[in-house]
Amino acid sequence: MFRSIFLFLFLSNALLASDSLVVKLHFVYGSRPKHAYKNTEPKFFGGIHGGHVFLEVDHKIISFGTNNGKWHVFAHKSKSAGIYREDKSLAWRGDSAKKKITTIIIPMTEEQLLKFKATEKLYFEKTPYDYAFIGMRCAAGAYDMLSKSEICRPLSRSRTITKYFYPKKLRKRLLKRAEKEHWQVIKQEGRTTRIWERD
């Protein structure tokens, strides 16, 4: 009896630990309305090359984006428009009739998790860069978080910006790595009234 209870508790704790030692990257694809639906479907920021990247750790979802819709063409040092924020509504996921989303689940060590959370704390207290069209945006911000956690190799800020200019570039890179390292990938299709970006 006690042996069964101990085994159950041990396995439960192991499952909880394994679930917490991952970072999930949720890629929402860019899109535009199909011609027949242009009057009923909204236009999204960035269009077909838009989309967004969210990072999820311990059921908390964060991303780098604009501060109340404000952004710059080139980065400003003194008047930053960028902000790291928590997504609380979760309205963007879980409905295959809504948006096209790919989720990549990346295993982490305890040390990497601690570094991720330390970086998250710092970035929420003070965002280290502006949100700019020619500058840091959601994909570059996500890569920066991964590199600070030592999940991806560090790059200079200028290299991060050019290499991961928009979400597709980061998504393709991580999908290749997912195949090589056997990471779990979950995909859902978007609604048929829109033209979605392809991988």
Secondary structure by P-SEA (a helix, b strand, c coil): caaaaaaaaaaaaaaaaaaacbbbbbbbbbbbbccccccccccccccccccbbbbbcccbbbbbbccccccccccccccccbbbbbbcccccccccccbbbbbbbbbbcaaaaaaaaaaaaaaaaccccccccccccaaaaaaaaaaaaccbbbbcaaaaaaacccaaaaaaaaaaaaaaaccbbbbbbccccbbbbcc
